[in-house]
Amino acid sequence: MATGKQVNAGEEAAAGRRKASANRPAPRKPKLGQNFLRDARTAQRIVDALGDIATRTVVEIGPGPGILTELAAERAGRLVAVELDRVLTAQLRMKFARRPNVEIIEGNILAVNLAGLLRTRTQPLAGMAAQATTTRVDIIGNLPYYITSDILLHLLDQYEGIDRIVIMVQKEVADRIAAKPGSRDYGLLSATVQLHASVEKLFVVPPGAFQPPPQVHSAVLRMAIAPRWDELQVERRRFIDFLKLCFAQKRKTLLNNLKGSFAPDAIRAALKSAGARADARAEALGLEKLAAVFRQLQKLAA
């Protein structure tokens, strides 16, 4: 049986432990929905996917603690890392202060203009870094899950300034981006990305590669910018708007999705001309047939 003195001593010890715990700084938690990559082998594979970047300019999105930054800095002619978190930005600037080819920018990638970024330097380049004079960049990053599509579409709007994109995203989103027509995952995001670039799904990354571990798997994608609108004989912006109509409600047929903007008879005629079924859904058609429907509708509306 515990005596009164033993109980009091135990309570005092517990109180002391609680006080000490309260006085210790809490470990820094990722902000803004970010899960930081910690696995060195995965980081190496991501940077390797960019290929030879010795004379290239690389823009990194959301470097966090800098595991990709460290590897890319050793290879890139010029590396510009855009970080939203002010504390992480300060830490990265200290970490890479002696790297003349590395620039750390505090900012929101959704507000960044790549052309403007290339014209601005926070410090002079030296040595091999001086060779990084290209007007097009390569993109790398572990994207926050909650704004992956927003970031990707923002980048595609600046496709003229980009050669390659290597990004890690939630596996479910990667499946949608790389999906083929007729598959369950094919949709507006698939069509829009594939209108701008060829897409490769490289490898899957388990939750344990991150800190803290997310509740889902991730996947790494590589995209080579290769616009298709000239080949498809469509105007880029108008065709993207058309794709939004086509995929407005996935379970509906093209006829039902488009009839608010085009006459039903014209839609049926366009589908027939493109060799598509009258009850076809957008997810069943590739870009070639969707472009054929678009072109025919434009002719009928002229």
Buried (B, 14 or more C-beta within 10 A) or exposed (E): EEEEEEEEEEEEEEEEEEEEEEEEEEEEEBEEEBBBBBBEEBBEBBBEBBBEBEBBBBBBBBBBBBBBBBBBBEBBBBBBBBBBBEEBBEBBBEBBEEBBBBBBBBEEBBEBEBEEBBEEEEEEBEEBBBBBEBEBBBBBBBBBBEBBBEBBBBBBEBBEBBBBBBBBBBBBBBBBBBBEBEBEBBBBBBBBBBBBBEBEBBEEBBEEBBBEEBEEBBBBBBBEBEBBBEEBEBBBEEBBEBBEBBBBEBEBBBBBBBBEEBEEEBBEBBBEBBEBEEEBBBBBBBBEBBBBBBBBBBEBEE
